[in-house]
């Protein structure tokens, strides 16, 4: 489970195929595919995508996200999956937070295991990482606006 603006490398795919735990998380770093389809973390290239200097305070790494994981299908369904009753809610719907809470309860009750290993996902800098939740300089992602009052980045994007 991840978002469309991530690059999933072969080691993550292999980890999913051989997962012996119920869930595995990811480390996240900024990166893009160059014109040859190769991963690059060149700072000048990342800046051309709009990555703000202030986002580089921790280098190219940034915090994990509850919507990025490998999980066994059975575990996903045992937890209850994502809530379909919120599809009409304004973005963000809160589904990630609910799922994270349900997963935590399942895990804390001893019903699931989590791998201590993590592979790395690479994310194209766009949206909030560039100072505007709708920032998409090369038109790689959907044109739907994420500027809603429920989005914590809404006010910040208006002030830039």
N, C-alpha and C positions, 0 to 999 in steps of 0.2 A: 504494500500500500504506500503510495507516494503521490506527489503532485506532478503535473506535466512538465514543470520547469526544472526537473532533476535529470541528471545523467546517471544511469544505473550501469555500473561496470560489471565485467564478467565475474569478479569474485563475489559480488552480491547475488548475482543469479545463481552461481554455484552454491552459495550458502543457503539460498532458498530451496534448492533441490535436495540438499543433504541435511536440512534442519533437524536436529535431534531434540531440540527444546520446542516449547510451544510458541515462543516469540523471540525475535532478535531485533535490536534497535540499530540505528546507524549513527555514524559521525557525519557532520555536514561541513562542506567546504565550498567556496565559490570556484567555479570553473565553467568554461564554455567549450564548444566544439569549434575547431577552426575550419577553414574552407576545405581541408582534406579529411574532415571527420575525426580528427585527433583531439583529445582533451588538451586544453591549455589553461594555465593559471597565470599567464603573463599579465602583469599589472596594467600595462598600457591597453591591452585588449579588454580586460575587465572594466577599465575606466571608459572605454568606448561604448560599453553597454550601459554606462551611467552609474557604476558603483561609486558611492560617495567615500571620500577619504576617511570620514569618521567611522565607517563600517569596517575599516581595516585595523582597528585598534587591537584586535586579537589575531591579526594576520588574516589568513584566508578562512580560518575556522569560525564557526558560529554555533549557537546552541542547538541541541536536538529539538525535534518537533514531534508532538504526539501522533501526527498523521504520516509518519515515515517509519515503517516497520515491515518485517517479514513475519508472517504468522501462519501457523497451520490452519487450513480451512475449517477443520473440526472445532478448533479452539475459537475461531472467529464466530462461528455459529453458536457454540455453547455459551458465549458471552451475550449473544443476541444480535450481533452485527450492528450496522449503522441504523439509526432510527429513520424510517421512511415517513414518519408522521411530521417531520419538520421540513420537508422539501419546499414548502411554500413560504418559509420564513425568509426574512431579509438577510442578506449576507453580512457577516458570517452566521450560519445557522446555529452554531453551538454544538453540532454533532461530534466534532473532535473532542471537545471537553467531556461530553457525556460518555463517549466511548472510552476515553482515558480513565474516567472514574469507574466505569463498569469493569474494565480490564484490571485496574488496581484492586478492586474488591475480589475479583476472581483469583488473582495472584495471591493476595494477602490471605485468602481463605485456603491456600494450599492446593488450589485446583489447576494450577498452571505453572510452568517453569519458564525462565528467561535466560537466554544465553549471555554469558559474560563477554563474549566476542562481539565486535561490531565491525562492519565494513563501512566504507565511506561512500556517501552520495555526493555528487557535485551539482551545484545549483547555478543556473544562469542568474546573474544579478538582474533583477527587474523589480517593479513595484516598490514596496516600502524600502528596499535596500538602496534605491536610487532617489528617495525623497518624495515619491508620489506613488500611491498604491496602484495607479493605472499606468505607470511608466513601462513602456514596452518598445524600446527604440527601433528594433528591427522587425517588428510585427510578427514575432515568432509565436505569440500566444493569443488567446481569445481577446476580442475587443470589448467584452462586457465590463462595465465599470464595477469596481469594488468599493466605490465611495458611498458608503451608507453610514448612518449614525451608529449602527451596531459595530462597525469596524473600528478597532482601537487606533488605527492609523489614519482615520478620516480627518480629524482635526489637524494632525501634523502635516498631511498632504495639502491642506488648504493654506497653510501658513508659508509654504515654500514658493 
